[in-house]
Amino acid sequence: EPEVTQTPSHQVTQMGQEVILRCVPISNHLYFYWYRQILGQKVEFLVSFYNNEISEKSEIFDDQFSVERPDGSNFTLKIRSTKLEDSAMYFCASTGEGTGVIPYEQYFGPGTRLTVT
Amino acid sequence: AQSVTQPDIHITVSEGASLELRCNYSYGATPYLFWYVQSPGQGLQLLLKYFSGDTLVQGIKGFEAEFKRSQSSFNLRKPSVHWSDAAEYFCAVAPYGQNFVFGPGTRLSVLP
């Protein structure tokens, strides 16, 4: 069964450093998402991406964050200058339906745990 | 404000007992509704979803959920809980648009 994969599974970085979290969505999917989950808290939407551009983003997704689909298979989340409060589990998700209207089931990756020290 | 609530932070049940996890939402129109399960250190797995039609939906692992428009609820149920069901359960809604809004989660513990 196709699945979303994410690398690395755990990333430790120092405050102020840049990090790139990588995701490989399911191959025929068209919509891509990033979510984060601070330890013990709920999953929060960060950004959605379609047709090589951001379609929606939350207030969490400020100028320190960016997303990219550099090569048609990977989908990356970059945090330019990490802060302690960026420590969280980051989930990538994708969905295959092409209407752009109805949010069908999103398939989630296993997550990358980011620890900022 | 639009929101998803799961009133129970933590529920403990005995193995073999029945289970109901509550989820309420506040949106103007009926959103699309989902339940996800997250085992420790794992990602999110879809249990079931509701878009339209029959208000009682069946999911994987023996779970079902009932949509009640009048109560803005989408409660998850299982008639007989297994020890392997111990996990965090998230209700999620997707209003018209693409992003999901997750509830705060309910942690389920199962006693032997």
HADDOCK unambig.tbl for C-alpha pairs under 7 A between the chains (distance, minus, plus):
assign (segid A and resid 41 and name CA) (segid B and resid 104 and name CA) 6.43 0.50 0.50
assign (segid A and resid 42 and name CA) (segid B and resid 102 and name CA) 6.60 0.50 0.50
assign (segid A and resid 42 and name CA) (segid B and resid 103 and name CA) 6.42 0.50 0.50
assign (segid A and resid 42 and name CA) (segid B and resid 104 and name CA) 4.49 0.50 0.50
assign (segid A and resid 42 and name CA) (segid B and resid 105 and name CA) 6.33 0.50 0.50
assign (segid A and resid 43 and name CA) (segid B and resid 102 and name CA) 5.86 0.50 0.50
assign (segid A and resid 44 and name CA) (segid B and resid 101 and name CA) 6.99 0.50 0.50
assign (segid A and resid 44 and name CA) (segid B and resid 102 and name CA) 6.77 0.50 0.50
assign (segid A and resid 45 and name CA) (segid B and resid 99 and name CA) 6.55 0.50 0.50
assign (segid A and resid 45 and name CA) (segid B and resid 100 and name CA) 6.60 0.50 0.50
assign (segid A and resid 45 and name CA) (segid B and resid 101 and name CA) 6.87 0.50 0.50
assign (segid A and resid 48 and name CA) (segid B and resid 99 and name CA) 6.82 0.50 0.50
assign (segid A and resid 101 and name CA) (segid B and resid 97 and name CA) 6.04 0.50 0.50
assign (segid A and resid 102 and name CA) (segid B and resid 96 and name CA) 6.94 0.50 0.50
assign (segid A and resid 102 and name CA) (segid B and resid 97 and name CA) 6.79 0.50 0.50
assign (segid A and resid 103 and name CA) (segid B and resid 94 and name CA) 6.65 0.50 0.50
assign (segid A and resid 103 and name CA) (segid B and resid 97 and name CA) 6.59 0.50 0.50
assign (segid A and resid 103 and name CA) (segid B and resid 98 and name CA) 5.23 0.50 0.50
assign (segid A and resid 108 and name CA) (segid B and resid 43 and name CA) 6.57 0.50 0.50
assign (segid A and resid 108 and name CA) (segid B and resid 44 and name CA) 5.89 0.50 0.50
assign (segid A and resid 109 and name CA) (segid B and resid 43 and name CA) 6.02 0.50 0.50
assign (segid A and resid 110 and name CA) (segid B and resid 42 and name CA) 5.69 0.50 0.50
assign (segid A and resid 110 and name CA) (segid B and resid 43 and name CA) 4.00 0.50 0.50
assign (segid A and resid 111 and name CA) (segid B and resid 43 and name CA) 5.92 0.50 0.50
